[in-house]
Amino acid sequence: MSFDHDFQLFQSYSEALSAQAAPLAWLDEVAFEKNIDWLATQSQGKKIRIGSKSLRSLWAIQTILKRNPIFQGVLTMTIPEALWLFERGVNDLLVAYPSAQKADFLGLSQAIRAGARMALMADRPEHLDLIQSYAESEKIEVRVVLDVDVSSDFGPLHFGVYRSSLKTVDDLRQLFFQRDQWNRIRWVGLMAYEAQLAGVPDYFSNVFKRGLVQILKRRSRAQVLERRREAVEWLQHQGIEMEIINGGGTGSLSWTALDPAVTEIAVGSGFYAPVLFDAYQDLNLSPALGFALRVSRQSRPGIVTCTGGGYPASGSAGLDRLPMPYLPPGLSLLPMEGAGEVQTPLRVQRQSGVAPRVGDLVFFRHPKAGELCERFLSLHLIRRGAWIQEVSTYRGEGRQWI
């Protein structure tokens, strides 16, 4: 973007939010809708399931579902979250992570009897034993999706995440030896999420690391396709009706859409377009979510200080986990202070930066998507220089599931 565009956007955001108390979280409705529409064009007509962990707002989830029928269903974090969404009119729910505690199942049977179309995740006998025990006690049938690990190992290098215990067809075969004891379970498909493709950026400042990641991604793609296909075919041969074959993410959406084995693609972060997704190839996304702090000090020329701002992202600690100043253009964090606990000092570039005054708002973007919503009770919706309304985050609804 050009300096003029960024400065105009800064003025527009400032005008819309000047009367609001900071710190606050903002959502640009125009950018949000643009991202929804662009992501819809990338799925090759396949269903897109919304990843709730990257949104953490009922308003955002409902807005996406209403905008285009290509968006169907939600990939939730936990069973209690899925039940909460069902109570609010959201159905077709796939729980992304297995449960290991009985308390999570409270209310599940009532929801299933009320018409909830929900599938739980599993990859170990312990998960299935817990589901079977609950289903037997409630005299219900529970739909289950198996989570298959499609990360790559290149010698001593593990490329991907440590997720599921099911890695090969042999692992599936060993699990299915015990299939008869889980007679309250209805098998409906699998998830095979290629985190090493969807969640690892393409661009790094280190040239060697950039080249290495490109090589690893190219080699891993072939493995993912083969292992996902083998798992699907083996389960089909066991008589499993594969209602759900879930893969992908924002960072691999267009590639995963071409896999004939996949029936649906999970997408979450792309709707908000956080900082980490600036480093991906071929993503035509616009920053839609961030937070704003107000300048409260100017300790010396070229340095301004905002109140608040200690909102780092999860993951391996590093500079890429810090929120970044976005508007006005030309501001940067100080390397020795970063994003502060109570205050955040910023340096103004001498030639191209805009020095905000005491009382002005500064707009930031978060490295990740939905995590920002854990810091705020609400999102302030803005559109072309106007404040529209305030909507609750999950946290604002009094909900916290992870």
Summary of the structure (lengths in Angstrom):
residues: 402
radius of gyration: 22.6
end to end distance: 36.0
largest distance: 73.3
contacts: 1330
relative contact order: 0.17
helix: 36%
strand: 25%
